[in-house]
Amino acid sequence: MTFVRWGLPTLLVETFVLAWAVVLLPPGVPRWCGLAVAAFLWLFTLAFFRNPKRTPAGGLDCLISPADGVVSDITTIDEPDFLHAKSIRIGIFLSVFDVHVNRSPVGGSIAYAKYTPGKFLDARHPDVSHENEANAIGIDVAPEVATGLRVLVRQLSGLIARRIICTHGVGDVIVRGELYGMIKFGSRTELWIPESHPHTVLVKLGDRVKCGETVLVRLGTGAPA
């Protein structure tokens, strides 16, 4: 198990605060009790930044999940900013217990990136897609995968998650399954694909998916394996 470097500042601050909390324990409270609680909280926070190794399933024509979590909605909706078309949006809700890193669903080059400030509403409801703080990247899919296809991935903050990290920008080449950021302490991630492009959605509402591993969509007109 590895951990992403983005957790280091949080862990350093927490270590300092917990150490002082143990030192300043009121009389009568056993020191071991304070140490046990501090250790639990520190390890709980560390778990937020875990980055387990993942092996993408399927071939290059399979779009893999950009996040761990549960499929909360599959909707047909217009995407006016990058895809400029009616699109399939697959929403994934991340709880505080899920892995919080994000990985690219497909290989290609990043042609669009946009950060949008917003609210921090409960991310379990799909309507927050238009209200919460968000960061989006649009990918021109590699021609060996599909000709002329673009997909969009959005990271959204939530009630607890209030820090979006994205390491890639316009002009960067990204590989299928590559780590490109995280949403600190969970929230919501979305995958958008134009409805007109031949594809098969392989997940349904309530399915649990794994970042960089579970196939969400297979491109083309063939039946799912």
Phi, psi and omega per residue, in radians:
M1 nan 2.275 3.060
T2 -1.985 2.961 -3.121
F3 -2.314 2.545 -3.138
V4 -1.390 2.597 -3.073
R5 -1.197 -0.302 -3.070
W6 -1.176 -0.235 3.133
G7 -1.507 -0.192 -3.034
L8 -1.040 -0.861 3.132
P9 -1.016 -0.740 3.126
T10 -1.077 -0.765 -3.108
L11 -1.193 -0.629 3.111
L12 -1.131 -0.778 3.113
V13 -1.115 -0.771 -3.129
E14 -1.118 -0.678 3.108
T15 -1.045 -0.784 3.134
F16 -1.089 -0.818 -3.105
V17 -1.136 -0.783 -3.118
L18 -1.165 -0.645 3.118
A19 -1.083 -0.768 3.111
W20 -1.173 -0.622 3.115
A21 -1.096 -0.678 3.114
V22 -1.198 -0.741 3.134
V23 -1.079 -0.643 -3.051
L24 -1.663 0.343 3.095
L25 -1.000 2.411 3.127
P26 -1.164 2.700 3.118
P27 -0.989 2.439 3.123
G28 1.702 -0.287 3.098
V29 -1.581 2.085 -3.110
P30 -1.013 2.389 3.141
R31 -1.058 -0.656 -3.112
W32 -1.110 -0.567 3.126
C33 -1.158 -0.772 3.098
G34 -1.107 -0.717 3.120
L35 -1.125 -0.681 -3.134
A36 -1.136 -0.768 3.121
V37 -1.138 -0.738 3.133
A38 -1.094 -0.743 3.139
A39 -1.119 -0.713 3.125
F40 -1.081 -0.828 -3.128
L41 -1.113 -0.681 -3.137
W42 -1.154 -0.773 3.139
L43 -1.189 -0.611 3.105
F44 -1.097 -0.738 3.096
T45 -1.175 -0.732 3.112
L46 -0.975 -0.670 -3.110
A47 -1.082 -0.466 3.114
F48 -1.084 -0.456 -3.012
F49 -1.846 0.316 3.116
R50 -1.245 2.611 -3.084
N51 -2.418 1.325 -3.089
P52 -1.164 2.612 3.107
K53 -1.199 2.346 3.136
R54 -2.262 2.462 3.088
T55 -1.971 2.033 -3.102
P56 -1.042 2.360 3.073
A57 -1.489 2.798 3.075
G58 1.264 -3.046 -3.136
G59 -1.687 -2.989 -3.113
L60 -1.116 -0.366 -3.140
D61 -1.455 0.105 -3.140
C62 -1.868 2.177 3.084
L63 -1.507 2.101 -3.085
I64 -1.643 2.855 -3.073
S65 -1.166 2.330 3.090
P66 -1.442 -0.036 -3.084
A67 -2.725 2.723 2.915
D68 -1.345 2.699 3.041
G69 2.493 -2.730 -3.110
V70 -2.110 2.367 3.090
V71 -1.171 1.983 -3.051
S72 -1.727 -0.392 3.120
D73 -2.852 2.573 3.010
I74 -2.292 1.934 -2.933
T75 -2.286 2.545 2.979
T76 -1.717 2.126 -3.003
I77 -2.701 2.650 3.098
D78 -1.240 2.441 3.056
E79 -2.094 1.796 -2.979
P80 -1.549 -0.211 -2.959
D81 -1.581 -0.635 -3.073
F82 -2.286 -0.830 -3.111
L83 -1.385 -0.505 3.123
H84 0.902 0.808 -3.085
A85 -2.836 2.816 2.993
K86 -1.147 2.295 -2.965
S87 -2.369 2.774 2.993
I88 -1.583 2.167 3.098
R89 -1.954 2.133 3.074
I90 -1.868 2.012 -3.123
G91 -1.709 2.376 -3.138
I92 -2.145 2.149 3.100
F93 -1.658 2.250 3.113
L94 -1.838 2.160 3.042
S95 -1.495 3.043 3.138
V96 -1.173 -0.239 -3.112
F97 -1.638 -0.148 -3.129
D98 -1.419 2.824 2.946
V99 -1.164 2.382 -2.981
H100 -1.832 -0.003 3.139
V101 -1.334 2.783 3.090
N102 -2.074 2.475 3.117
R103 -2.249 2.635 -3.099
S104 -1.214 2.353 3.134
P105 -1.319 -0.287 -3.039
V106 -2.758 2.785 3.095
G107 -1.527 2.589 3.121
G108 2.873 -2.786 3.107
S109 -2.088 2.510 -3.100
I110 -1.448 2.081 -3.090
A111 -1.908 -0.074 -3.062
Y112 -2.702 2.413 3.055
A113 -2.603 2.324 -3.105
K114 -2.617 2.208 3.002
Y115 -1.734 2.322 -3.138
T116 -2.174 2.000 3.062
P117 -1.158 2.723 -3.130
G118 -3.072 -2.800 -3.092
K119 -1.488 3.132 3.109
F120 -2.242 1.036 -3.121
L121 -1.444 2.888 3.134
D122 -1.017 2.082 -3.011
A123 -1.354 -0.036 3.132
R124 -1.245 -0.318 -3.132
H125 -1.686 2.239 -3.084
P126 -1.088 -0.384 -3.119
D127 -1.131 -0.349 -3.128
V128 -1.204 -0.173 3.125
S129 -0.959 -0.512 -3.093
H130 -1.800 -0.006 -3.056
E131 -2.078 -0.563 -3.032
N132 -1.453 2.804 3.002
E133 -0.950 2.406 -3.061
A134 -2.612 2.747 2.999
N135 -2.364 2.285 -3.093
A136 -2.156 2.515 2.944
I137 -2.220 2.377 3.087
G138 -1.866 2.300 -3.037
I139 -1.990 2.184 2.897
D140 -1.395 1.889 -3.037
V141 -1.114 2.450 -3.130
A142 -0.962 2.394 -3.063
P143 -1.070 -0.457 3.110
E144 -1.267 -0.228 3.098
V145 -1.635 -0.893 3.132
A146 -2.802 2.416 -3.114
T147 -1.482 2.176 3.050
G148 1.317 0.169 -3.107
L149 -1.549 2.414 3.010
R150 -2.158 2.517 3.030
V151 -2.296 2.765 -3.121
L152 -2.184 2.414 3.050
V153 -2.172 2.309 -3.125
R154 -2.164 2.357 3.005
Q155 -1.812 2.282 -3.131
L156 -2.177 2.391 3.029
S157 -1.271 2.956 3.128
G158 -2.508 -2.758 -3.077
L159 -1.111 -0.680 -3.138
I160 -1.785 -0.757 -3.112
A161 -1.271 2.087 -3.097
R162 -2.340 0.440 3.117
R163 -2.571 1.972 3.093
I164 -1.752 2.329 3.083
I165 -2.075 2.262 3.049
C166 -2.405 2.136 -3.035
T167 -1.647 -0.133 -3.055
H168 -1.976 2.691 3.130
G169 -2.505 -3.075 -3.094
V170 -0.998 2.311 3.141
G171 1.716 -0.298 3.128
D172 -1.313 2.498 3.001
V173 -1.621 2.354 -3.101
I174 -2.211 2.507 -3.078
V175 -1.781 2.560 3.080
R176 -0.958 2.174 -3.130
G177 1.518 0.009 -3.100
E178 -1.291 2.400 3.068
L179 -1.167 2.261 3.121
Y180 -2.326 0.027 3.117
G181 2.839 -2.916 3.096
M182 -2.832 2.852 2.978
I183 -1.995 1.960 -3.062
K184 -1.108 2.142 3.065
F185 1.269 0.542 2.957
G186 1.468 3.114 3.037
S187 2.650 -2.041 -3.033
R188 -2.540 2.455 3.044
T189 -2.288 2.500 -3.106
E190 -2.209 2.507 2.984
L191 -2.030 2.234 3.131
W192 -2.045 2.388 3.068
I193 -2.454 2.407 -3.136
P194 -0.998 2.326 -3.126
E195 -1.083 -0.545 -3.053
S196 -1.265 -0.359 -3.130
H197 -1.368 2.273 -3.127
P198 -0.982 2.231 -3.112
H199 -2.872 2.887 3.042
T200 -2.298 2.144 3.060
V201 -1.389 2.204 -3.027
L202 -1.827 0.083 3.115
V203 -2.122 2.882 3.112
K204 -2.346 2.956 -3.140
L205 -0.983 2.366 3.106
G206 1.590 -0.184 3.120
D207 -1.175 2.422 3.025
R208 -1.576 2.287 -3.082
V209 -2.152 2.739 3.126
K210 -2.029 2.329 -3.139
C211 -1.050 2.274 3.077
G212 1.282 0.202 -3.053
E213 -2.400 -0.969 -3.060
T214 -1.246 2.317 3.083
V215 -1.408 2.166 3.080
L216 -1.642 -0.704 -3.030
V217 -2.443 2.392 2.974
R218 -1.902 2.242 -3.141
L219 -1.363 2.655 3.133
G220 1.744 -3.134 -3.054
T221 -1.794 -0.019 -3.115
G222 -1.202 2.714 3.104
A223 -1.244 2.590 3.120
P224 -1.120 2.534 -3.129
A225 -1.332 nan nan
